[in-house]
Amino acid sequence: MNRRPSKLLLCLSLFVLLTLTALGTLAAQAPALPAKPVPGEGAAGEWLGILDVGAAKLRLGLHVEKKEDGSLGAVLDSIDQGAKIPVEAAVFERRALRLDLKAIGASYEGALNADGSVLEGTWSQGGQKLPLKFHRLEQAFALRRPQVPQGPFPYETREVTFRSEAGNVRLAGTLLLPEGKGPFPAVALVSGSGPQDRDETMMGHKPFLVLADALARRGIASLRWDDRGAAASEGDHFGSTLDDFAADARAAVAFLRSCPEVNRNAVGIAGHSEGGLIAPMAVAAETSDRSVAFLVLLAPPGEPLRPLLLRQAQAFYRLQGLDPALIERTLAAQSEDLALIADPAVTAGRLEETLRERAAVRRKQFSDEERAQLRIDAAAIDRAIQAAKTAWFRSLVRQDPAVYLRQVKIPVLALFGDKDLQVDAQVNAEAVRTALAAAGNPAAEVHILPGLNHLFQHAKTGGLDEYATIEETFAPEALAMIGDWIVARRFNTERREHASRAYGAQPVGSDLVEDLHYAGERHLLLVRTSMELQK
């Protein structure tokens, strides 16, 4: 099974993939190392360093332990990237520590100072050598995440499994059931791109855990699961397509509807980022069984993915301060690559061959200084080409969300953050509005929330570097808005069920999605939300 973590909620085109590390780790305002490191003996212990690569400052946690046989084991924690990197070999001799990290083609050599409190040495990777100093800590460095729920919890937690018809893959997840008498409305939570765990864990944040907790406290059940190919779920994530992920979402809805504690006519899907594309895909694929009652779309793509990815790259390049002419040339190269990757007539073998040919040509078109600014080297090119060949990425870049949104006639709440650099709020909110209007959907709401980034954190710039340094995981006003809207749908659902039985109307999830009761509730909801945002 594929266990590689995803660091971006929406991956980028090949030429952007070449700069993935740069875009994922832009100059974070990393704190300084402890002023007074802790003295100690040997290399075993907890260490913290800051790797300065010019435009980025990465906090690195290093855990070194002595095994029973006297040898050393180590793990490197790239804190701001949210990645734990295995250390294949750790050797401490003559007061010097050497680490080999073959998984990322890197190594480190550092000398221990007189009192054993500091390791000072050199980080080597991709032909570059950078100074790196580690300070010894009393305990491992931990990011502060105050919104992570703490028990005791006013709801029931169940570990569950269910199967997706796409490849008969077994998916493992967590079901939260509120206290009290059901049946409850419920939501299936669909994560963003890449093999995410059930909490959508990223850089110490667990957005789906925070969201599920907030919903349960409002009387709303939820199911979140490890993506196929991640954590406890089966499958090959990168060998799967978005259609497979949509099938997984439908399987989650079916599982929820089978639970006696859940109102089978009040089950919706909430999707974040790429999940906000998968959710309407799941609804559009439904035939006679209209099982999905509503959608909550969080930073969903609204425009076709190819221009979205180019717009995303442009925003990051501008934030990085690159020369406009370099940005324009880079975007032109990206556009060419995206068109090739999206072409279904191009085989994986031919795709790799052509991309390598283009990379060789572009090596002459971009100077060494420009390539350094874009952080493109041979290893990055190889990783990008392997990613570009995957069934997942090729299916992603072919998508136009409007195709599916124009088929959605059930209630929709779509939320965007105005500081989102991954999914431009203005462009995509308007695209979502237009598509839902074309569907004749009278129960759709689209809101842009001020000051929030792609993860719905309060942010300054919206840059990826802030994701790790912001302590907040999910803005309270966004959580309240989602909960309020679903609660309003729950009451309206009960009324529509009654009307269905009395007048032979179509069931929940049909075109009959709004009545006078809901119109009044919607007005009150918008008033409450407006008041909350003004506080």
N, C-alpha and C positions, 0 to 999 in steps of 0.2 A: 504493500500500500504506500501511496505517496504521502509523506508527512511534512513536505516543505511548507514553511509558514509564508503567509502573504503579508507584505508590508504596506501595500497600497490597496485601497478599496476598489479602485479602478486601475487596472494595469494600462500601460501605454504602448504605443506602436514601437516597431523595431528600433528606430533611431532614438526614441524616448527610452526604450528599454536599455539602450546602451548607456543612458545616463541615470538609470534607476537609483543607483546608490546616491548620486548627487541630489536628485529630487527628493529622496526619502530622508535625507539627513542635512538639509540646509542649515547653515549657521545657527544652531541652537544656542540659546543663552544659558549654557551649562554653568552650574555653580563652580566655584573654585574648589580645589582639593582641600581637605581638612588642614587647618593651619598647624595643628600638632598631631602628626601621625603617631600611631601607637608603637612603641618599641617591641621587639620580639626576637625569637630565635628561629633560624631557618626560613624556608619559603612557605611552609604550611600556614594557612590562615586566610583571612578575607582582605582583599585589596581593592582599591578604587583608583582608576586613572582617567585622564582626559586626553584623547587623541585629537590633535589639531591638524586637520587636513586643509587648512586655508579657509574655504567657505563653510566648513563644518567643524563642530567640536563635539566629539562623541564621548559620552561617558561609558567607560568599560569597567565592569565589575569582574574581578578574578577570584575564583574560589580554588584554593590549592589544599589538598589533603594528603596525609601520609597513610599509605596502605599497610596492611599487616606484614607484608614482605619487605617493607622499608622503602618501596618505590613511591613515586608521587602520581596522583591523578589530579586533573584540573578541568574546569569549565569556565569559559569566558562568556560573560553576559553583556551583550551590546545593548545597554539600557535604553538608549534613545531610539533604537531600531526595533526593540522588542524581540531580540533574537538571542537564544542561547547556543553558543558555538562550541562543539566538542574539541578538546585538545588531545590530539593523538599521542603526543609524547611530552612529558614534563621532566626535565632533568635539572637538579640543583647540585653543582659542584664548585668548590673553591669560591663560595659566596656569590655565585652567579647562577641565574635561572634562565633556562632555555625552554621555550614553548614552540611546538610545531602544530599548526592548525591547517592540516591538509585540505579540509573541506572548503576553505576559502583561499587557499594558496598563500598563507601568511605564516610568519614566524616572529618570535620576540626573544631578545636577549637583554637581560638587565642585571646590573650588579647591586648587591645588597649593601647598604651603608653600615657604618660602624655599630649603631644601636639596633639594627634590624628593622627600622621603621619605614624605609624607603627603598624601592627598587627603581633604579634609573638606567634606562637603556634605549634600544632602538626597535621600532616596529618595521618589519619589511613585508611588502606586499605589492605585487604587480610591478616590480622593478623600482618601486619607491622605497626610500628609507626615511622614517620620521621619528623624531624623539618622542619617547613615551615614559612617563614617570608614574609609578604606582605608589600610593600611600597605604600603609597597613591600617585597618580598621578594627575596632573591638568586635563588631558584628557586621554582617553583610549589609550593603547599602540597599535600601528599599524605597521605592517611589511612594509618595503619599497619595492615596486614592480614597478620600473621605466618603465617597458615595457607595463604595462597596458594601452591600448589605451585611449587617451583623445580627445574629440571632439574639433572642428567640424570635421565630418568624410566625406571623399570624396567617399562615397558609400551609398546605401540605405539599411536600416535594416528593416526586416519584421518579426514579430512574427507569426509563422505558426504551424499548426498541420497536421498530416498525420497518416494513420493507417497501422499497420503491419498485414500481413495475419496470423502470428503466434499468435493465441488467439484473433485476432481482437482488438489488443491493440492500444489505441490512444497515439501517441507520440507527445510531444510539443518541438518545436525547434526555431531556429533563422536562417533566410535566409539572406545572405549578397549578394547584387548585385552591381557590380562596376558602376561607372559613365560611361557615354558614350553610344554608340550604340552597342547593342548586335547583335546576341546572343553570350553569353560568355561561355567559358569552365567552368566546375563546379566540385566541390569535396564534397563528403559526408564524414564527419569526424567521425570515430569510435573510441571510448575511450577505455581505459584499463579496467582491471577487477574491479568488484565491481560496485555498483550503483552510477555512476558519473553524475554530472550535465553536461549541454551542453558545459560548458567552461572547463571541466575536472579539476575543482577547487581542489587544494590540497595545504595545508599549505600557503594559501594566493596567490599562483600562479594560473594563468588561462591560461594554455598552448594553449588550442584550441581557446580562444578569441584572443590571440596574433597571432596565426597562421592564423586564419580567416581574421584578420585585414591586415596582411602582404599580403595574397593572393588577397584580394579585391583591394589593392593598385597596384597590378600587373595585374589587369583586369581579375581576376579569382573569380567566384562566389563560395559560399560554403553554406552548410547546416550542422549545428551541433544541436544536440538534447539531451534532458535529457534522460538518459537510462531508460528503462522500470523499474518502481518501484522507480524512483528518481525524486525529485522536482515536476514538473508539468505533468509528464508522468504517464500513467496508468501501471498496471501490477505488478507482483511479481518477482523481480529481481532474488532472490536466488532460487525461484521455477522454473526458466527458464533455458534452456540449451544453449550451444553455437550455436546450430542450430537455436534457436529462435532469438538470437542476429544477426545471419547472415540474417535471414528473415527481421529483422528490417533494416539492411543495404541495402538490396535490395529494401525495401519500400522507403527508403530515396532516392535511385538512381531513382526510378520510379517517385517520387515527383519532383525531379530536372528536369527530362526529360519532365515533363508535363508543366514546366514553359516556357512561350513564350520568356523570356529574356535569356534562357539557350540554348546552342547548344546541342541538344539531343544526338548527336553523339560524344560529347567530355565530357562526365561525368565519373569521376573516383571515387575511394574510397581511402581515406588516413586513415590508422589505426595505432594506437600507442599501443605497448606492446601486450596485449591480442587482441586489435583491429587489430593488424598486423597479427593475426591468423584468426580472423573473416573475414577480407577482402578477402583473397583467398578462404575461405569457401563459401562466397557469390558468387564468380565468378564460382567456381566448381559446384555450385548447379544450375547455369543457364542451360537452355536447348536450345530451338530454338531461344529465344530472347537474343542475345548477347549484353546486354545493357551497360555493364561496359567497358569503353574504356581504362582505365589504372589504375594502383595501385601505391600508395606511402606507403611503409611499414616502420614505425619508430620503431626501436628496436623490430622487430618481432621475435617470437620464430621460430627457424628453426629445432631444434632437438625435439624429443618427449618430452612431458611435464614432465614425471616422472623424467628422468635424468636431465632435465633443472632445476626442482625445487630442486633436491638434490645439483646440482652445485651451485645454488643460495644460499642455506642455508650454504653450505661449505664456500663460499666467505664471508658471513656475520660473521660466527663464527670465521674465521681467522682474520677478521678485528677487531673483539671484543677481540682477544687475547686469545681465549680458548685453552686449552691443546690439542695437536693433537690427543692424545689417546681418549679424551672425544669427540672430533669432530667425530672421526671414529665410536665410539659406537653409537653416536647420529644419524649419517647418516644411520647406519645399521637399527636402529629402524624406522627411517623415511621411508626407502625403504620398509620395511615390511608393514607399514601403507598404503603407497601409493598403493601397489599391492592390498591390501584388498579393499581400497576405490574405485579403478578402476574396480574391478570385478563386472560385471553386474549381476552375479548370486547371489550376496549377497544383501539381502533386507536391507532397511534402519534400520529396527528393529534389524536384526542380526548384522549389521555393528556397531550400537551403543553398543550393548551387548559385542561384541568382543573387541572394542576399550576400553571400560571400564575395561574389564578383563586385557587387556595388560597394561593399565595405573597402575592397582594395582600391577602387577608383576614388572613393571619398577620402581615403588616406592622403591622396595628393591634392584634393580640393580643399581640405581643411588643414591649416597649419598646426604644428605641434602645440603652439600656445592655445589655439582654439580648441583642439582636442583635449587639452588639459582642462580648459574651462568647462567643457562638456563631460569631462571625466570618462573618456572613451579610450580603452586599451584592448589588447587582443583577447584577454580573458572576458571582458565585458561584452565584446562582440560575440564571442562564442556562447555565452549565457543567453544573450538576447535572441540569437538565432534558434537555439533550442526551445526557448519559450514561444517564439513566433510560430513554430511548427505545430504546436499543440492543438488538439481539437478544440479545447476550451477557448484559446485566444482567437483562433480563426473564426469560430462561431460568434464570438463577441463582436468583432469588428464588422461583421456583416449585418448587424442588427439596426433596425429603425424602430424605436419604441412606439411611434405613432401607429404602426401597423396593428399593434395589440391594444393600445389605449383607445383606438376608435371602435373597438368591439366591447368595451367595458361600460356596462349600463348600471352596475350596482354602485352604492355609495362609495366615494373615494375622498380621503383626506391626504393631500400632498403637502409636505413641508420642506422648505429650503432654508439654508442659512445664508445671509447676504455676504458673508466673508468666505464662502466656499470657493476654493480655487480648483477643486477637482470636478465639480459639476456646477457650472456657472448658473447662479440662481435666476438672474433675469431672463437669460436665454431659455433655460430649460423649464422654468415655471410657465413661461408664455407658451412653449411648445406643448406642455402637458395640458394647459387650459384649452388650447386650440383643438387638440386631439379629442379630449373629453367632450368638448362642445360638439364636435363632428359626430360623436357617438350619440348625441341627443341625451346626454346624462345630466339630469336636473339636480342631482344630489352630490355634486363634486365641489370640493373646496380646495383651493390652492393658496398657500400662505408663504410669504418670505419673512423669516424671523430675523430681526436686527441683531448684529453683533455675533452671530454664530457661524462656526466653520462647518466643514464636511461631517465632522463627528457630532455636531450640535453641542460644541463647547463654546463658551464665551472666549473670543479670541481677539488678538490685536491685528494680525495681518492675515490670518487664515493659512499661513505657511505650514508645511508638514512638520517643520522643526518644533512647532508649538504643541503638537499632539502629545508628546511625552512630557513636556515641561508644565503644561496646564494640569492642575490637580483635579479640576472638575471633569467628570466623565460625561454627563448628560445634563444639559441646562434644565433646571426645574420647570421653567415655563413651557418648554417643549414637552416634557413628561406630562404636565398637567393638561396641556392642550390635547394630547393623544388620549389620555384617560377620559377627559370630559366628552370628547367626541364619540368614543366607543360607548360610554355609558348612555349618551343620548340615543345612539343607534339601538342599544339594547331595549330601551323602553319603547322605541318606535317599532322594533321588531315584534314585540309582544302585541302591539296594536294591529300590525299588519297581519299577523297570524290569525287574530280574531276576525279581522275583516275577510281574510281568505276563506275561513270556515263559513262565515255568515253569508257572503255574497259570491262565492265561487271565484274569487280573484286569483291571480297567479301567486305562487308561493314566494317566500323571501328569496332574494337573489335574482328575481325576474325584473322586467322593465318597470314594474310597479314599485317605485322606490321612494316616492314622496307623497305625503298627504298633509292636510292642514295641521295635524298635531305636530308632525316633524318640522314643518315650516316654522311653527311657534318655538319649538325647542331649539331649532338652529339659530333663530334670532337671539334667544337668551344666551346660547352658548357663545356667540360672537361678542355679545355685550360683556359676558364674564371674562372672556379672553382678553378683550380690549382693556378692561379694568386691571387685569393682572399685569399686562405688559406696561401699564402706566405707573405701577407701584414703584 
